[in-house]
Every structure is written in structure tokens, then in C-alpha cells.
């Protein structure tokens, strides 16, 4: 009796190959699709509103997935995000919708920065 008798039945080879080789590699095949649209940029956050920030007059979505960090690297909610401020923003560029922020890291406060629920000129 051979140790490889299992493979003598050729109809069993494909399920084994799929389970041990192809299936574990599938996430790698799809990993690049979202990562290709991720952009990181140093920006000035002009204002903030309900679920969004404004950069260069353009609206960016802030969702539950968005991580926001203050000058000390502490995680903060959007209501504590000072505006205007310089920040490094990582976002997903979307064709039809406003870009979605993945991460916001405050880099520097600008004159007249305020912390509060909404900035004065938000939409």
C-alpha cells in the first residue's frame, strides 16, 4: 500500500490542490483592487461637517472606519478634529462618490484653529 494512494484517484487531486494552494492565495488576487485607489497626501483641512471634511473645496467622507489622530498621535473623534489644520490624509479615491478618508493625522494647527462639533463654513 502506497502512502500516495490518495492521489491515485485523480478526481481527488483538484479539490486537494484548490484547498491547499489556490484557496489560501485568493486574498492576494483581490488585495490590489482597493489598494490601487488609496492616496496619501499632506493637505489643509478647511472645515468639517456631518460625516465629512473639506479639503481644497472638495468634500471627503469620514466614516466609522476612518481613524483620526491628534498632534500627539492619540485617537480622537471627528468632533475633536481642529480646523483649519494641516494633516496627512489617507483616502480611497472613488469614481462616482466623494473620496472616503481612511486615516487623518493632524500635523500642525493653523491660526484660528477651533475644536468643536462643526466649523463655521461647513456644509
FENDA-V159400 format. One record per pair of residues at least 4 apart in sequence whose ideal C-beta (glycine too) atoms are under 8 Angstrom apart, sorted by sequence separation. I is the first residue (numbers start at 0). GAP is how many residues later the second one is. D is the distance in whole Angstrom. If there is no record, write none. Layout:
i	gap	d
I	GAP	D
I	GAP	D
//
This chain:
i	gap	d
0	4	6
3	4	7
8	4	8
11	4	6
12	4	6
13	4	6
14	4	6
15	4	6
16	4	5
17	4	5
18	4	6
19	4	7
20	4	7
21	4	7
24	4	7
25	4	7
26	4	6
30	4	6
31	4	6
33	4	7
47	4	7
48	4	8
53	4	7
61	4	5
68	4	5
69	4	5
75	4	4
76	4	8
80	4	7
93	4	7
108	4	4
117	4	5
6	5	7
16	5	6
17	5	6
47	5	5
48	5	7
53	5	6
54	5	6
60	5	8
68	5	7
75	5	7
93	5	6
113	5	7
1	6	7
5	6	6
6	6	6
46	6	7
47	6	7
52	6	8
53	6	7
61	6	8
68	6	6
69	6	5
92	6	5
93	6	7
45	7	8
46	7	5
51	7	5
52	7	5
67	7	7
68	7	7
91	7	6
44	8	5
45	8	5
51	8	6
66	8	7
67	8	5
90	8	4
91	8	5
6	9	8
44	9	7
45	9	7
51	9	6
52	9	6
67	9	7
90	9	6
5	10	8
44	10	6
45	10	8
50	10	6
51	10	6
67	10	6
69	10	7
90	10	5
91	10	6
43	11	7
45	11	7
50	11	6
89	11	7
90	11	6
42	12	5
43	12	8
50	12	7
65	12	8
67	12	8
69	12	8
88	12	6
89	12	5
42	13	7
67	13	6
89	13	4
47	14	8
88	14	7
89	14	8
87	15	8
88	15	5
61	16	5
87	16	8
88	16	8
86	17	5
87	17	5
86	18	6
86	19	5
87	19	6
85	20	8
86	20	6
84	21	5
85	21	5
84	22	8
85	22	4
80	23	7
84	23	7
85	23	8
81	24	7
84	24	5
85	24	7
52	25	8
80	25	7
84	25	6
83	26	4
50	27	8
81	27	6
52	28	7
83	28	7
84	28	6
59	29	7
83	29	6
47	30	6
52	30	8
82	30	7
59	31	6
81	31	4
82	31	7
72	32	8
81	32	7
47	33	6
81	33	5
54	34	7
65	34	8
68	34	8
80	34	7
47	35	5
64	35	8
65	35	5
66	35	7
67	35	8
68	35	7
70	35	5
79	35	6
83	35	8
44	36	7
46	36	5
60	36	7
65	36	6
66	36	5
67	36	5
68	36	5
69	36	5
70	36	8
78	36	8
82	36	5
45	37	7
46	37	7
60	37	5
62	37	6
64	37	7
65	37	7
66	37	7
68	37	7
70	37	8
78	37	7
44	38	5
45	38	6
59	38	6
60	38	7
62	38	7
65	38	7
70	38	7
78	38	5
44	39	6
58	39	5
59	39	5
60	39	5
61	39	5
43	40	6
44	40	5
57	40	7
59	40	7
60	40	6
43	41	7
44	41	8
57	41	8
59	41	5
43	42	6
44	42	5
61	42	8
42	43	7
43	43	8
41	44	7
42	44	6
44	44	8
41	45	7
42	45	8
41	46	5
42	46	5
51	46	7
40	47	7
39	48	6
40	48	6
52	48	7
39	49	7
39	50	5
38	51	7
52	51	7
37	52	6
38	52	6
37	53	7
38	53	8
37	54	6
38	54	6
36	55	5
37	55	8
36	56	5
36	57	7
33	58	7
44	59	7
38	60	8
37	64	7
58	64	7
41	65	7
43	66	7
49	68	8
53	68	7
48	69	6
53	69	7
47	70	6
48	70	8
51	70	8
46	71	8
47	71	5
51	71	7
46	72	4
45	73	8
46	73	8
48	73	4
46	74	5
47	74	6
48	74	5
45	75	8
46	75	4
//
